[in-house]
Amino acid sequence: MIISYIKTILRFFSKNKANYLINLLGLSIGLTIFLIIGLYVSFEFSYDRFHKNHANTYRMICNLYDEGNRVLLMQFSRTPVPMAPAVEQEIPEIRNFVRTAPIGGDVAIYKDRKFYIDNVTIADTSFFNVFSFGLKKGNPAEVLKNPFSAVVTEKMANRLFGDADPIGKAFSYGGKMYMVTGVAQPLPAYSSIYFDFVVSDPARIQNSMNDWYNDYSFTSYLVLHDGADGKVVEDKINSYLKKRFGPDVRATFSLQPMKDIHLRSSHLKWEGGGDLRSLYFLIVLGLFILITAWVNYINLSLTKSMEKGRELGLRKIFGASRTDLVTQFMLEAALFNVASCVLAVIVALLLLSRLNAAFNLNLTFWNVFSSQLWFTLLLFLVGGMLICSLYPALLFSAIKPIEIFKKKISRSTSKVSMKQVFLVVQFAVCTFLLLGAATVFLQLRYLMNKEPGIELDHILLVTNPTRQSTDDAVIQRGQSFMKEVAGYAGVNGVTLSNYPGEGYFSEFELALQQRKNDIRLVKFAYIDDKFVDVYKLKIIAGQNIVNRTSIGGTAIAPVAGDSVRTENGVVEDDAVLLNEEAVKLFGFAKPENAIGNFLVGYRNKNLRIAGVLKNYHQESAKMKVSPVVFKMHPYSPHKYFSVRVSGKDPRSVVPLIRQKYESLFPEHPYGDMLLKDLYNQQYATEKHFQLIFGSLTIVAITLASLGLLSVLSNSIRKRLKEFAVHKVFGANGKQLSWLILKDLVRAIVVGVVIAEIIGFVTMRGWLKNYESRISLGIWFYITPFIVIFSVLAAVTGRVVLKATSKNPTSLLRDE
């Protein structure tokens, strides 16, 4: 019986190749999109689950409140250095712990080889016991036991040491010598912890072992015993803190499961990672595309129903049961879905490398969750078979043979209404994706074209080799580099300051000296006296702050009050600038009123407000401008010098700058980039969303167009004689066209309107994530109609024109 069904399906396929190929292509495209999205979702959810102890491992999160413990000021994944060992001793449910802290980027040097390395981590000796990073060489329990030991990744070992065995080799990094005691295997792409080196530095940890208040540079991970409840441990930690420091302690600590770090950390300060909401949104989009493909399949199957109708009628007359007919439909759907799945897997495999390159991903069919992915694919395969077969099967198997031969099936009310429902669904999905793509595109263009309030063009960023150095000789070389480069033709200034796009290095709780109990949280930007001029910022009140050694190159002696006013600005060790937001935060009605006041709370110093800067977007324009204090810093934490260049090409002076750089810093590799490129990297997520929405919109419209063309062609073919009669009685081309298209147009209008309502609510909610955003004007409602009906005209125009131009005599003669 099964063989007979297969022969019947193949015979029908040979007679209707075009229809079946459209069906196969549409279903394959939908499954390909869904499979690729499934791979990405599986990849994102697999983060950190490769660790053997991931189910029992938690990261400590600090929740900082105001003085009254009423308002949560911020949350971050940093803890005091003594926190983890203290709670381990106090709470029996804690089995182990590890603390990690990043070291600022610096140059690794081995013999004549030198590389700038960013990803270096200080860690406790338990690092490789807590985390399951494989070691190609070395004992996990021993590799970080001795001071200044280092475990390097295999890739970094090859860069530094070539083919030689790295074990026992010593190299320099950040002015310290480390010895290689282990080589780590390549890190999984789905790890939230990434490093080139892991080093031990017990002195760095020991120096802060009694500091519970100032040094929050370490992240602490706790490993609990099997069966221990994280919430119970969390309560015990906070009870311990209250017992030790009193009930008014302003910080509480919560435990974040290891598996949640990548996707559930967007609320934390200084965190990146994935976005769970975007992930769910992608899942919904993938389902929309898949549903569109399934609906397309059902629509095309119903369109070809009359050609199968006579065969089904004969089968029923000769004794075929309803179960037999349902089985035939399901077998056909199964063959189509399996063929589409195979084709989808092949296409996805071919596309993966390009997608990985375009989105900076590392997707593979064989990641840690591959079994779950394939199970999900199988589940949707079975679901697709049922969805694509049950409705047509139950519909046609229930019709009496006499109705089939009388062709009454073509006038079945339920069938017509279901076709319209399917068209409504298809074009609602197309319209929703179109609205999403348009909104993301316009919002991204708005953000990138919005004036940030700071001059970004013609700024060249040059790697800063003096970063965080306390060596006076190194700092002096940095000053010499800036002074000499500033004198080059074509250079209008050099600054070593918080550059736009870098974010802020710290936040402090400050108060006005006259209102010490009114504490406010502000961000700090560390600058020098050239910052305002190089970035063309506007001082709207007071004066700029000037280094003591920056006036004529001569040091200015301290004076009473430790400040002096010059024609260039205020020279003062603890003078600061505020932006307009900070002025508002501290309660000043006008910027001028802030000048001369003192702020308290910064490392036991009083900060004198010397000037006020006009607001600008230090971070991206999608965020609200933060209250910021601008202060001089003795040791620069910044990664780049900012060089303002005149002329059209900012890179025109690179040869001169590079020559000077290499003469002053021969041990450091030169590097540069344009500030505007770095600043626009903040919009990478929006660019990805734009590409995703645009691609899915094209796919959805293509699927809908294929289905629409097939449905329309078959509908016209059935109604040619009807059109001929209308033409004989005087109907013109426009009237015939409306007769053909009216049901389609009505269904499409309903789909577009439904999608516009849903899209408006969804897109308005998405735009609320941005401080600066576009408004959804009349274009939001008009654009979908223009695009969808343009596509309708393009797809149906030739078919309708051909049908309405036929000679009615030739059509009626065949009757």
Disulfide bonds with the S-S distance in Angstrom:
none
